[in-house]
Amino acid sequence: MNSKLIVSLCTTSSLFILLSVTNNGVLGGGMNKPRKLYSGYKLIRVSNISSEYEDVLIQTLEQRDTVQLWRIPKINHTVEMLVGQSRLEDVLEFLRDIEVQADIIHQDISQVLNEERDNYQSASGVPLTFAKYHDYDDIIDYFMSKTGHNSAVANLTAEIIGKSEQGRDIYLFRASKETSEDYYPVAPHQREKLKPAIWIDAGLHGRDWLAISTSAYILNKIISGDFEYILAEYDVYVIPLINPDGYHYTRTTDRFWAKNLGIRANGRGCAGVNLDRNFAYMYRGELMEIYSKGSGVAHNPCSDFYGGSYAHIEPEVTAISRALWARRKSITLYLSLQSYSQIWLLPREQLDNSHFQKLTRLADVGNSALEDKTGTKYVISSWEDSYAEPPGKCVDWVNQIAGVKYSFGLKLRDDGSSRGYLVPATEIESVGEEVLAAVSAIALSNSADSIE
């Protein structure tokens, strides 16, 4: 049974924390590190965050060497953190001082990690299944084996759109009814008649294991012929893993690593950039300054939320943005799968923009289908929540710069009340089915432009 620790009360919001004696996974110098075990770390949920202490929480806790935030503190939202045992009393005293409530969700998160590790270690180097978390090679090798076979059901083609910081290939897969010989060699921006397309990507963050496996599950179902009606109307593009370096690092060294493995001169000896903060939308604009003023995370290279020294400087961001830009005129629906929260994240829009209302209604179509499929409840972000998101996000760049009208970030299970990033692999299939139900409902809603 989960033990609970009530620190005190304030308004209505929540925050998670984990606690240990080692540093919080920030890399300095070389990238060869022993596996971080997180022995003794506690998963703590902090509630009742007032507006007065939003910035104080992140500014104070991120300065402590055994504290790792899982989400940025916001009013009326949960925020998760890892905190080392050596800082437990220090952190709890701080939380008491600002009058928030804290619940210990897991007494020792390493026990959950050990269960997960038994599962994924047995999956490495074996045929792809959707009951285990597979490594990068397993995922790519499986889909590459499916390419080049023309079929009446679906044809799968692959393109290497770039390389990661450490030289791993980043693959874009395309499922279509057309054969590769008579259709794909024509560059999308050169086609006179563009077939509408759905674009799904995952793995901006290394620790988003469920999102990565869900994107692979979706692609597999589509090429297996279960969704011929989608391919009759759309091409489907899938990037199952944008950040292969970060994902590999989470499997070998630090399960909760969020960033890529870029090593640049940042003056702090900390590696990596959060790829979902590195896109060129409001990157150095007014919003960035407002966002950075209180917390400082945007300019702190040791933060998991650090967005880099320049927009689009990371090779993974360059790869996906170039590939999507070339196909922007054909993409009808964009979906970025991430972990976790069970939230439809809408792109930043002006409050009086009628298009935001249309996006909300379209998300509601997908959300209803998702809930009907599995009973899982997701929340559609409000305008205020979307606007409060930090700058440099992929979904904002796709919508506002690339011009893909119907763009969403979908943060998958869980809702933050149990395991956060550590959703068991046994849920991959169920999550894949609910996301497929949402995509199908949106795709078949008489094309998105009919949503009024």
RADA-V894889 format. One line per field, one symbol per residue. ss: DSSP state (h for helix, s for strand, l for the rest). phi: phi as a letter, one per 20 degrees, with the letter a starting at -180 (. if undefined). burial: + if it has 24 or more other C-alpha atoms within 12 Angstrom, else -. A space follows every 10 residues. Layout:
BEGIN
ss: ???
phi: ???
burial: ???
END
This chain:
BEGIN
ss: llllllllll lllsssslll llllllllll llllllllll lsssssslll hhhhhhhhhh hlllllsssl llllllllls ssslhhhhhh hhhhhhhlll ssssssllhh hhhhhhhhhh hlllllllll lllllhhhhh hhhhllllll llllssssss ssslllllss sssssslllh hhhhlllhhh llllllssss ssllllllhh hhhhhhhhhh hhhllllhhh hlllsssssl lllhhhhhhh hhllllllll llllllllll llllhhhlll lllllhhhhh hhhhhlhhhl llllllllll llllhhhhhh hhhhhhllll sssssssssl llssssllll lllhhhhhhh hhhhhhhhhh hhhhllllss llhhhhhhll lllhhhhhhh lllllsssss ssllllllll llllhhhhhh hhhhhhhhhh hhhllllhhh ll
phi: .fecceercb dbabbdbcca eefenfecmf eecffeelfn fdecdddmee ffdgffgfff ffeefddcfe begbfmcecd bdcfgfdgff fffffffelc dcdeecfbff fffffffgff ffefmdgfcc cbeeegfgff fffffeemdf bfeaddccce ercfgenffd dddcdbffff fdcfffggfd ffcefgcddc cbnfdgeegf ffffffffff fffenfcgff ffdcecdcdf bfdffffgff edccgdfeee dfdcfdmcmd encffecdee clfdeffgff fegeemffdd feefdfeneb fleeffffff ffffgfdffd fecdcdebdc qlceeeffcf geffffffgf ffffffffff fffcnfddde fefffffeff fnfffffffe dfnefdcbdd eefeeoeccm fdffffegff fgffffffff fffeemmgfe fd
burial: ----+-+--+ --++++++++ ++++++++-- +----+++++ ++++++++++ --++++++++ ++++++++++ +++++-++++ ++++++++-- ++-++--+++ ++++++++++ -++--++--+ --++---+++ ++++++++++ -+++-++--- --++++++++ +++++--+++ ++++++++++ --++---+-- ----++++++ ++++++++++ ++++++++++ +++---++-+ ++++++++++ ++++++++++ ++++++++++ ++++-----+ ++++++++++ ++++---+-- ++--++++++ ++++++++++ ++++++++++ +-+++-++++ ++++++++++ +++++++++- ----++++++ ++++++++++ +----+++++ +++--+++++ ++++++++++ ++++++++++ ++++++++++ +++++-++++ ++++++++++ +++++-++-- +-
END
